[in-house]
Amino acid sequence: MSIIKKCDQDQFANGQSSSDLRVRSEGMKPETERDVEGTEQHPGIGPEEFPAPIGKLLGLKLLQAENGMAMVEFVADERHANPMGTLTGGVLCEITDAAMGFAYYTTLAADESFTALELKINFLRPVWKATLRAKARVVRAGKLVGLVECDVVDEKKRLVARASITCLTLRGQLAEGRRPPALLTRGSEA
């Protein structure tokens, strides 16, 4: 049995509207592939000092960001500890947020921006001192909403945390004032 839902013109609280058609049949696999083909994407970003103030404060290093994927590196030490002496969860959230944000950013058109709707994280292993890598990949980049997942691993490739983020793509007036730093727009100017 199929369920078909047609929305002629959905109006969202943020002022954007969308015309959409969803079809779901029993036995159908959910959409999980990236559907970023055919969009004018931002150019890839190579290894650089992190372009946002919070990243500089934490010492994040952007290793890669292209084609719906990104990798951020972070060196955890006692400065980032919670009262129990392990890496605080807020810092792990920031690492994953940065990697997932860059991954999603690479799927956007030059005149688009985005914001996070939800971030979820599972802490799987305590960290005291370690070099961590957050590896993010876009699961789905829709016209309006996208999903990105991220794994954080230590030097021994042990899984430390797993996170996901739901992003809202912003266009037009909603994207104004939400432009990335100059580093990220390099090469997108004609």
C-alpha positions as a Markdown table, in Angstrom:
| # | Residue | x | y | z |
|---|---|---|---|---|
| 1 | Met | 0.0 | 0.0 | 0.0 |
| 2 | Ser | 1.4 | 3.4 | -1.0 |
| 3 | Ile | 0.9 | 6.6 | 0.9 |
| 4 | Ile | 1.1 | 9.7 | -1.3 |
| 5 | Lys | 1.1 | 13.2 | 0.2 |
| 6 | Lys | 1.0 | 16.2 | -2.1 |
| 7 | Cys | 1.6 | 19.6 | -0.6 |
| 8 | Asp | 0.8 | 22.3 | -3.2 |
| 9 | Gln | 2.4 | 25.1 | -1.3 |
| 10 | Asp | 3.8 | 24.5 | 2.2 |
| 11 | Gln | 4.5 | 27.7 | 4.1 |
| 12 | Phe | 7.1 | 27.5 | 6.8 |
| 13 | Ala | 7.5 | 29.7 | 9.8 |
| 14 | Asn | 10.8 | 31.1 | 8.4 |
| 15 | Gly | 8.9 | 32.5 | 5.4 |
| 16 | Gln | 10.1 | 29.9 | 2.8 |
| 17 | Ser | 7.7 | 27.9 | 0.9 |
| 18 | Ser | 8.1 | 24.5 | -0.7 |
| 19 | Ser | 6.2 | 22.4 | -3.2 |
| 20 | Asp | 6.8 | 18.8 | -2.5 |
| 21 | Leu | 5.6 | 15.3 | -3.2 |
| 22 | Arg | 6.4 | 12.3 | -0.9 |
| 23 | Val | 5.7 | 8.7 | -1.9 |
| 24 | Arg | 6.2 | 5.9 | 0.6 |
| 25 | Ser | 5.4 | 2.3 | -0.1 |
| 26 | Glu | 5.8 | -0.6 | 2.3 |
| 27 | Gly | 9.1 | -2.3 | 1.6 |
| 28 | Met | 10.6 | 0.9 | 0.1 |
| 29 | Lys | 14.0 | 1.9 | 1.5 |
| 30 | Pro | 14.2 | 5.3 | 3.0 |
| 31 | Glu | 16.1 | 8.0 | 1.0 |
| 32 | Thr | 19.7 | 8.0 | 2.3 |
| 33 | Glu | 21.8 | 8.9 | -0.7 |
| 34 | Arg | 23.1 | 12.4 | -1.2 |
| 35 | Asp | 21.1 | 14.3 | -3.7 |
| 36 | Val | 23.5 | 17.1 | -4.3 |
| 37 | Glu | 24.1 | 16.5 | -8.0 |
| 38 | Gly | 23.2 | 19.4 | -10.3 |
| 39 | Thr | 23.7 | 22.2 | -7.8 |
| 40 | Glu | 26.4 | 24.9 | -8.1 |
| 41 | Gln | 28.4 | 23.8 | -5.1 |
| 42 | His | 31.0 | 25.7 | -3.2 |
| 43 | Pro | 34.6 | 24.8 | -4.1 |
| 44 | Gly | 36.4 | 22.3 | -1.9 |
| 45 | Ile | 38.3 | 23.7 | 1.1 |
| 46 | Gly | 41.8 | 22.4 | 1.8 |
| 47 | Pro | 43.6 | 22.2 | 5.1 |
| 48 | Glu | 43.5 | 25.6 | 6.7 |
| 49 | Glu | 43.3 | 27.3 | 10.1 |
| 50 | Phe | 39.7 | 27.1 | 11.2 |
| 51 | Pro | 37.9 | 30.2 | 9.8 |
| 52 | Ala | 35.4 | 30.8 | 12.7 |
| 53 | Pro | 36.3 | 32.4 | 16.0 |
| 54 | Ile | 35.1 | 29.4 | 18.1 |
| 55 | Gly | 37.3 | 27.1 | 16.0 |
| 56 | Lys | 40.3 | 29.3 | 16.6 |
| 57 | Leu | 39.5 | 29.4 | 20.3 |
| 58 | Leu | 39.4 | 25.6 | 20.6 |
| 59 | Gly | 42.3 | 25.1 | 18.1 |
| 60 | Leu | 40.3 | 23.2 | 15.5 |
| 61 | Lys | 41.9 | 22.4 | 12.2 |
| 62 | Leu | 39.9 | 21.9 | 9.1 |
| 63 | Leu | 41.5 | 19.1 | 7.2 |
| 64 | Gln | 39.0 | 18.7 | 4.3 |
| 65 | Ala | 35.7 | 19.9 | 3.1 |
| 66 | Glu | 34.3 | 18.9 | -0.3 |
| 67 | Asn | 31.5 | 17.0 | -2.0 |
| 68 | Gly | 29.3 | 16.6 | 1.1 |
| 69 | Met | 32.2 | 15.5 | 3.4 |
| 70 | Ala | 34.4 | 17.2 | 5.9 |
| 71 | Met | 37.1 | 16.4 | 8.4 |
| 72 | Val | 38.1 | 18.5 | 11.5 |
| 73 | Glu | 41.0 | 17.7 | 13.8 |
| 74 | Phe | 41.2 | 18.6 | 17.5 |
| 75 | Val | 43.8 | 18.0 | 20.1 |
| 76 | Ala | 42.2 | 17.4 | 23.5 |
| 77 | Asp | 44.1 | 18.0 | 26.7 |
| 78 | Glu | 43.5 | 19.0 | 30.4 |
| 79 | Arg | 42.3 | 22.5 | 29.3 |
| 80 | His | 39.2 | 21.0 | 27.8 |
| 81 | Ala | 38.3 | 18.8 | 30.8 |
| 82 | Asn | 35.1 | 18.6 | 32.8 |
| 83 | Pro | 35.1 | 18.2 | 36.6 |
| 84 | Met | 35.7 | 14.5 | 36.3 |
| 85 | Gly | 38.9 | 15.2 | 34.2 |
| 86 | Thr | 37.6 | 13.9 | 30.9 |
| 87 | Leu | 36.9 | 15.9 | 27.7 |
| 88 | Thr | 33.7 | 17.9 | 28.2 |
| 89 | Gly | 30.7 | 16.9 | 26.0 |
| 90 | Gly | 30.2 | 20.5 | 24.9 |
| 91 | Val | 33.6 | 20.5 | 23.2 |
| 92 | Leu | 32.8 | 17.2 | 21.4 |
| 93 | Cys | 29.5 | 18.8 | 20.3 |
| 94 | Glu | 31.4 | 21.7 | 18.9 |
| 95 | Ile | 33.8 | 19.5 | 17.0 |
| 96 | Thr | 31.0 | 17.5 | 15.4 |
| 97 | Asp | 29.0 | 20.7 | 14.7 |
| 98 | Ala | 32.0 | 22.2 | 12.9 |
| 99 | Ala | 32.6 | 19.1 | 10.7 |
| 100 | Met | 28.9 | 18.6 | 9.9 |
| 101 | Gly | 28.4 | 22.3 | 9.1 |
| 102 | Phe | 31.3 | 22.3 | 6.7 |
| 103 | Ala | 30.1 | 19.1 | 5.0 |
| 104 | Tyr | 26.6 | 20.5 | 4.5 |
| 105 | Tyr | 28.0 | 23.9 | 3.4 |
| 106 | Thr | 29.8 | 22.2 | 0.5 |
| 107 | Thr | 26.4 | 21.1 | -0.9 |
| 108 | Leu | 24.9 | 24.6 | -1.0 |
| 109 | Ala | 24.6 | 27.0 | -3.9 |
| 110 | Ala | 26.7 | 30.1 | -3.7 |
| 111 | Asp | 23.8 | 32.3 | -2.7 |
| 112 | Glu | 22.6 | 29.9 | 0.1 |
| 113 | Ser | 23.3 | 29.6 | 3.8 |
| 114 | Phe | 22.0 | 27.3 | 6.5 |
| 115 | Thr | 21.2 | 26.9 | 10.1 |
| 116 | Ala | 20.9 | 23.9 | 12.4 |
| 117 | Leu | 17.5 | 22.7 | 13.5 |
| 118 | Glu | 18.7 | 19.9 | 15.8 |
| 119 | Leu | 22.0 | 18.3 | 16.9 |
| 120 | Lys | 22.1 | 14.9 | 18.5 |
| 121 | Ile | 25.2 | 13.3 | 19.9 |
| 122 | Asn | 26.1 | 10.0 | 21.6 |
| 123 | Phe | 29.2 | 9.9 | 23.8 |
| 124 | Leu | 30.8 | 6.5 | 23.5 |
| 125 | Arg | 34.2 | 6.6 | 25.1 |
| 126 | Pro | 35.9 | 9.0 | 27.6 |
| 127 | Val | 38.8 | 11.1 | 26.4 |
| 128 | Trp | 41.5 | 12.6 | 28.5 |
| 129 | Lys | 44.3 | 13.5 | 26.1 |
| 130 | Ala | 44.0 | 12.6 | 22.4 |
| 131 | Thr | 44.1 | 13.9 | 18.8 |
| 132 | Leu | 40.5 | 13.5 | 17.6 |
| 133 | Arg | 39.1 | 13.6 | 14.1 |
| 134 | Ala | 35.5 | 14.4 | 13.3 |
| 135 | Lys | 34.5 | 12.9 | 9.9 |
| 136 | Ala | 31.2 | 14.2 | 8.6 |
| 137 | Arg | 29.2 | 13.2 | 5.6 |
| 138 | Val | 25.9 | 14.5 | 4.2 |
| 139 | Val | 23.3 | 11.7 | 4.2 |
| 140 | Arg | 20.7 | 13.8 | 2.4 |
| 141 | Ala | 20.8 | 17.4 | 1.2 |
| 142 | Gly | 17.2 | 18.2 | 0.3 |
| 143 | Lys | 15.8 | 21.5 | -1.1 |
| 144 | Leu | 15.0 | 22.7 | 2.4 |
| 145 | Val | 16.2 | 20.2 | 5.0 |
| 146 | Gly | 19.3 | 18.1 | 5.1 |
| 147 | Leu | 20.8 | 15.4 | 7.4 |
| 148 | Val | 24.5 | 15.1 | 8.2 |
| 149 | Glu | 26.2 | 12.4 | 10.3 |
| 150 | Cys | 29.6 | 12.5 | 12.0 |
| 151 | Asp | 31.9 | 10.0 | 13.7 |
| 152 | Val | 34.7 | 11.2 | 16.1 |
| 153 | Val | 37.6 | 8.9 | 16.4 |
| 154 | Asp | 40.9 | 9.0 | 18.4 |
| 155 | Glu | 44.4 | 8.2 | 17.2 |
| 156 | Lys | 43.8 | 4.5 | 17.6 |
| 157 | Lys | 40.7 | 4.8 | 15.3 |
| 158 | Arg | 38.4 | 4.0 | 18.2 |
| 159 | Leu | 34.9 | 5.6 | 18.0 |
| 160 | Val | 34.6 | 8.3 | 20.7 |
| 161 | Ala | 31.3 | 9.9 | 19.6 |
| 162 | Arg | 28.6 | 9.7 | 16.9 |
| 163 | Ala | 26.5 | 12.7 | 16.0 |
| 164 | Ser | 23.9 | 13.9 | 13.6 |
| 165 | Ile | 22.5 | 17.3 | 12.6 |
| 166 | Thr | 19.4 | 18.4 | 10.8 |
| 167 | Cys | 20.0 | 21.6 | 8.7 |
| 168 | Leu | 17.7 | 24.1 | 7.2 |
| 169 | Thr | 18.8 | 25.7 | 3.9 |
| 170 | Leu | 18.3 | 29.4 | 3.8 |
| 171 | Arg | 17.8 | 31.4 | 0.6 |
| 172 | Gly | 17.2 | 35.0 | -0.4 |
| 173 | Gln | 16.4 | 37.4 | 2.5 |
| 174 | Leu | 16.8 | 34.6 | 5.1 |
| 175 | Ala | 20.4 | 34.0 | 4.0 |
| 176 | Glu | 21.4 | 37.7 | 4.2 |
| 177 | Gly | 23.9 | 38.4 | 7.0 |
| 178 | Arg | 24.7 | 34.7 | 7.3 |
| 179 | Arg | 27.7 | 34.6 | 4.9 |
| 180 | Pro | 30.7 | 32.4 | 5.7 |
| 181 | Pro | 34.2 | 33.9 | 6.2 |
| 182 | Ala | 36.2 | 35.0 | 3.2 |
| 183 | Leu | 38.2 | 31.8 | 3.3 |
| 184 | Leu | 35.1 | 29.8 | 2.4 |
| 185 | Thr | 33.9 | 32.1 | -0.5 |
| 186 | Arg | 37.3 | 32.1 | -2.2 |
| 187 | Gly | 36.9 | 31.0 | -5.8 |
| 188 | Ser | 33.1 | 31.5 | -5.8 |
| 189 | Glu | 33.2 | 35.1 | -6.9 |
| 190 | Ala | 32.9 | 35.6 | -10.7 |
